[in-house]
Amino acid sequence: MDIDLELFGALRGLEAGDRLTVQLNGGQVADLRAALQAYASANWPSASAGILASCAFATSSEILRDAQPLPADGRMAVLPPVSGG
C-alpha cells in the first residue's frame, strides 16, 4: 500500500513539495510510523527521532491512533508536536 504523506511543522522542507510517498506492507498507523522512522533515519539526518515518535497522523477529518487502520485512499498528514508536545 502506498501512503501519500503531507508534512507539517518541523518536517516541512525535508522533502521537495513537503510531501512523501511511503510504501507499506502493513495496514495500521503503527506500520506507517515505523516506516517513516526508518525513512527518516536514512534520509533526514537533521530530523530528530524524538519528534517522529511524538508525531500525530491524521486524515482530512480525524487524528488516528497507532492501532487504527490506514485510510483506504492512502492520504494522510504528519503533525509534529507543537510547543514542545
Backbone as ProteinMPNN parsed JSONL, in Angstrom:
{"seq_chain_A": "MDIDLELFGALRGLEAGDRLTVQLNGGQVADLRAALQAYASANWPSASAGILASCAFATSSEILRDAQPLPADGRMAVLPPVSGG", "coords_chain_A": {"N_chain_A": [[0.847, -1.18, 0.0], [0.56, 2.198, -0.84], [1.199, 5.213, 0.838], [0.403, 8.554, 0.851], [1.939, 11.183, 2.209], [1.495, 14.308, 3.768], [3.617, 16.768, 4.896], [4.159, 18.613, 7.876], [4.985, 21.438, 10.035], [8.015, 21.012, 11.818], [8.848, 19.105, 10.038], [8.413, 20.012, 7.516], [9.874, 20.961, 4.449], [11.81, 19.033, 4.45], [11.408, 17.287, 2.416], [11.028, 17.632, -1.098], [8.442, 19.728, -2.12], [7.083, 19.222, 0.204], [5.877, 16.755, 0.63], [5.586, 13.193, 0.827], [5.798, 9.907, -0.366], [5.136, 6.834, 1.014], [5.835, 3.416, 1.036], [4.139, 0.592, 2.19], [3.808, -2.558, 3.917], [2.129, -3.295, 5.953], [-1.078, -2.413, 7.488], [-1.776, -0.569, 9.422], [-1.661, 2.457, 11.418], [0.554, 2.355, 13.099], [2.332, 0.835, 11.581], [2.892, 2.619, 9.547], [4.127, 4.654, 11.04], [6.49, 3.315, 11.866], [7.672, 2.82, 9.363], [8.088, 5.435, 8.467], [9.893, 6.355, 10.391], [12.1, 4.714, 9.805], [12.637, 5.6, 7.196], [13.275, 8.278, 7.724], [15.589, 7.998, 9.285], [17.395, 7.149, 7.374], [17.314, 9.191, 5.451], [16.896, 11.793, 6.447], [18.978, 13.265, 8.127], [19.027, 15.499, 9.79], [16.65, 15.507, 11.152], [14.989, 14.938, 14.198], [14.724, 11.922, 15.951], [13.101, 11.769, 18.156], [11.116, 13.653, 17.671], [9.665, 12.416, 15.61], [8.641, 10.212, 16.955], [6.737, 11.412, 18.511], [4.91, 12.463, 16.783], [1.665, 13.061, 15.35], [-0.711, 11.327, 13.339], [-2.884, 11.995, 10.7], [-6.039, 11.992, 8.949], [-7.975, 13.788, 6.52], [-10.024, 14.433, 8.174], [-9.773, 13.428, 10.794], [-7.729, 12.61, 13.694], [-5.611, 9.852, 13.888], [-4.953, 6.933, 15.815], [-2.216, 4.737, 16.733], [-3.052, 2.006, 16.578], [-5.102, 2.015, 14.78], [-6.634, 1.449, 11.539], [-5.152, 2.308, 8.371], [-6.249, 4.901, 6.109], [-8.362, 4.137, 3.311], [-7.949, 5.623, 0.998], [-5.316, 6.326, 1.145], [-4.21, 8.801, 1.84], [-2.651, 11.02, 4.024], [-1.664, 13.108, 6.809], [1.232, 14.25, 8.535], [1.728, 15.328, 11.71], [3.768, 17.154, 13.615], [4.659, 17.586, 17.137], [3.515, 20.525, 18.852], [4.827, 23.394, 20.337], [6.512, 22.004, 22.123], [5.147, 19.636, 22.623]], "CA_chain_A": [[0.0, 0.0, 0.0], [1.263, 3.48, -0.847], [0.595, 6.285, 1.63], [0.847, 9.895, 0.467], [2.002, 11.982, 3.431], [1.765, 15.733, 3.736], [4.476, 17.06, 6.044], [3.905, 19.906, 8.506], [5.858, 21.854, 11.133], [9.456, 20.778, 11.719], [9.118, 18.174, 8.938], [8.299, 20.723, 6.24], [11.145, 21.301, 3.846], [12.698, 17.876, 4.388], [11.141, 16.68, 1.112], [10.559, 18.583, -2.116], [6.991, 19.826, -2.163], [6.538, 18.92, 1.529], [5.096, 15.521, 0.55], [6.386, 11.977, 0.744], [5.044, 8.676, -0.546], [5.738, 5.735, 1.76], [5.282, 2.11, 0.695], [3.966, -0.227, 3.398], [3.207, -3.886, 3.858], [1.079, -3.336, 6.968], [-2.232, -1.571, 7.251], [-2.128, 0.249, 10.577], [-0.871, 3.671, 11.609], [1.834, 1.942, 13.692], [3.19, 0.407, 10.475], [3.319, 3.853, 8.886], [5.072, 5.322, 11.94], [7.76, 2.584, 11.786], [8.246, 3.046, 8.031], [8.561, 6.819, 8.41], [11.101, 6.444, 11.208], [13.183, 4.092, 9.036], [12.944, 6.514, 6.098], [13.922, 9.463, 8.29], [16.955, 7.628, 9.694], [18.22, 7.028, 6.17], [17.242, 10.333, 4.53], [16.769, 13.098, 7.107], [19.886, 13.263, 9.279], [18.776, 16.64, 10.673], [15.386, 15.324, 11.87], [15.114, 14.267, 15.487], [13.909, 10.717, 16.111], [12.121, 12.067, 19.181], [9.977, 14.341, 17.056], [8.852, 11.438, 14.886], [7.943, 9.37, 17.923], [5.639, 12.195, 19.076], [4.026, 12.966, 15.723], [0.319, 12.527, 15.162], [-1.052, 11.046, 11.95], [-4.274, 12.404, 10.527], [-6.695, 12.078, 7.641], [-8.518, 15.143, 6.377], [-11.1, 14.686, 9.13], [-9.552, 12.942, 12.157], [-6.433, 12.121, 14.161], [-5.652, 8.397, 14.032], [-4.058, 6.31, 16.79], [-1.352, 3.715, 16.127], [-3.743, 0.734, 16.356], [-6.18, 2.181, 13.814], [-6.266, 1.161, 10.15], [-4.861, 3.426, 7.474], [-7.391, 5.19, 5.249], [-8.358, 3.441, 2.026], [-7.443, 6.487, -0.076], [-3.871, 6.444, 1.296], [-3.766, 10.182, 2.057], [-2.551, 11.36, 5.436], [-0.771, 14.195, 7.195], [2.06, 14.003, 9.713], [1.664, 16.542, 12.51], [4.709, 17.148, 14.747], [4.168, 18.267, 18.335], [3.599, 21.983, 18.839], [5.226, 23.977, 21.629], [7.115, 21.01, 22.99], [4.402, 18.405, 22.789]], "C_chain_A": [[0.888, 1.237, 0.0], [0.48, 4.503, -0.032], [1.23, 7.597, 1.202], [0.768, 10.779, 1.706], [2.253, 13.448, 3.126], [2.497, 16.064, 5.031], [4.219, 18.466, 6.561], [4.978, 20.208, 9.548], [7.323, 21.616, 10.848], [9.814, 19.831, 10.578], [9.015, 18.834, 7.564], [9.689, 21.075, 5.734], [12.126, 20.142, 3.783], [12.553, 17.119, 3.068], [10.667, 17.764, 0.151], [9.032, 18.564, -2.157], [6.306, 19.479, -0.856], [5.606, 17.71, 1.527], [6.051, 14.346, 0.407], [5.438, 10.805, 0.529], [5.814, 7.551, 0.126], [5.041, 4.446, 1.349], [5.278, 1.227, 1.936], [3.469, -1.613, 3.056], [2.035, -3.975, 4.825], [-0.041, -2.361, 6.664], [-2.662, -0.709, 8.419], [-1.216, 1.467, 10.662], [0.489, 3.328, 12.22], [2.822, 1.49, 12.619], [3.737, 1.616, 9.723], [4.35, 4.581, 9.741], [6.45, 4.65, 11.841], [8.443, 2.819, 10.44], [8.793, 4.466, 7.913], [9.823, 6.995, 9.249], [12.298, 5.829, 10.488], [13.611, 4.999, 7.888], [13.724, 7.721, 6.612], [15.361, 9.16, 8.695], [17.894, 7.601, 8.501], [18.328, 8.321, 5.365], [17.2, 11.715, 5.17], [17.69, 13.16, 8.319], [19.638, 14.412, 10.258], [17.486, 16.49, 11.493], [15.614, 14.53, 13.15], [14.192, 13.047, 15.543], [12.824, 10.934, 17.162], [10.895, 12.776, 18.638], [9.073, 13.337, 16.358], [8.065, 10.54, 15.827], [6.722, 10.078, 18.507], [4.654, 12.714, 18.045], [2.656, 12.301, 15.778], [0.109, 12.304, 13.668], [-2.543, 11.31, 11.782], [-4.737, 12.238, 9.089], [-7.189, 13.513, 7.527], [-9.566, 15.459, 7.433], [-10.842, 14.205, 10.56], [-8.098, 12.555, 12.409], [-6.579, 10.616, 14.378], [-4.614, 7.927, 15.048], [-3.306, 5.166, 16.109], [-2.08, 2.411, 15.793], [-4.843, 0.819, 15.297], [-5.7, 1.86, 12.4], [-5.984, 2.447, 9.366], [-6.057, 3.671, 6.564], [-7.242, 4.517, 3.879], [-7.777, 4.294, 0.902], [-5.938, 6.736, 0.027], [-3.348, 7.845, 1.508], [-3.804, 10.516, 3.534], [-1.632, 12.564, 5.618], [0.008, 13.75, 8.427], [2.157, 15.334, 10.455], [2.631, 16.457, 13.689], [4.106, 17.847, 15.964], [4.395, 19.773, 18.223], [3.941, 22.449, 20.24], [5.704, 22.926, 22.614], [6.299, 19.784, 23.257], [2.982, 18.649, 23.089]], "O_chain_A": [[1.857, 1.312, 0.756], [-0.733, 4.646, -0.186], [2.454, 7.73, 1.194], [-0.319, 11.087, 2.195], [3.121, 13.785, 2.321], [2.059, 15.692, 6.119], [4.077, 19.404, 5.776], [5.778, 19.34, 9.898], [7.824, 21.968, 9.78], [10.979, 19.762, 10.188], [9.477, 18.279, 6.568], [10.57, 21.443, 6.511], [13.167, 20.248, 3.133], [13.462, 16.4, 2.653], [9.981, 18.704, 0.555], [8.416, 17.5, -2.221], [5.077, 19.442, -0.797], [4.664, 17.641, 2.318], [7.175, 14.491, -0.074], [4.392, 10.723, 1.172], [6.994, 7.337, -0.154], [3.812, 4.381, 1.315], [6.28, 1.126, 2.644], [2.799, -1.821, 2.045], [1.052, -4.661, 4.544], [0.032, -1.583, 5.712], [-3.77, -0.174, 8.428], [-0.143, 1.502, 10.06], [1.486, 3.964, 11.878], [4.021, 1.739, 12.739], [4.897, 1.633, 9.313], [5.348, 5.075, 9.215], [7.465, 5.339, 11.743], [9.659, 2.997, 10.385], [9.85, 4.674, 7.318], [10.731, 7.721, 8.845], [13.401, 6.372, 10.556], [14.805, 5.155, 7.63], [14.714, 8.133, 6.007], [16.254, 9.978, 8.471], [19.058, 7.987, 8.611], [19.322, 8.533, 4.671], [17.446, 12.712, 4.491], [17.205, 13.11, 9.449], [19.998, 14.311, 11.431], [17.255, 17.26, 12.425], [16.362, 13.552, 13.155], [13.01, 13.144, 15.213], [11.746, 10.348, 17.068], [9.774, 12.533, 19.086], [7.851, 13.397, 16.497], [6.938, 10.153, 15.518], [5.777, 9.423, 18.949], [3.66, 13.344, 18.405], [2.511, 11.15, 16.19], [0.683, 13.008, 12.838], [-3.357, 10.903, 12.611], [-3.951, 12.328, 8.145], [-6.851, 14.357, 8.356], [-9.964, 16.614, 7.585], [-11.614, 14.538, 11.459], [-7.347, 12.224, 11.491], [-7.553, 10.161, 14.978], [-3.516, 8.479, 15.119], [-3.706, 4.689, 15.047], [-1.741, 1.77, 14.799], [-5.449, -0.195, 14.953], [-4.513, 1.983, 12.096], [-6.514, 3.515, 9.671], [-6.808, 2.739, 6.275], [-6.134, 4.356, 3.368], [-7.182, 3.766, -0.038], [-5.341, 7.293, -0.895], [-2.146, 8.071, 1.371], [-4.816, 10.334, 4.211], [-0.924, 12.975, 4.698], [-0.486, 12.979, 9.25], [2.608, 16.337, 9.901], [2.349, 15.761, 14.665], [3.151, 18.612, 15.833], [5.343, 20.229, 17.584], [3.392, 21.944, 21.219], [5.346, 22.952, 23.792], [6.713, 18.944, 24.056], [2.215, 17.701, 23.257]]}, "name": "protein", "num_of_chains": 1, "seq": "MDIDLELFGALRGLEAGDRLTVQLNGGQVADLRAALQAYASANWPSASAGILASCAFATSSEILRDAQPLPADGRMAVLPPVSGG"}
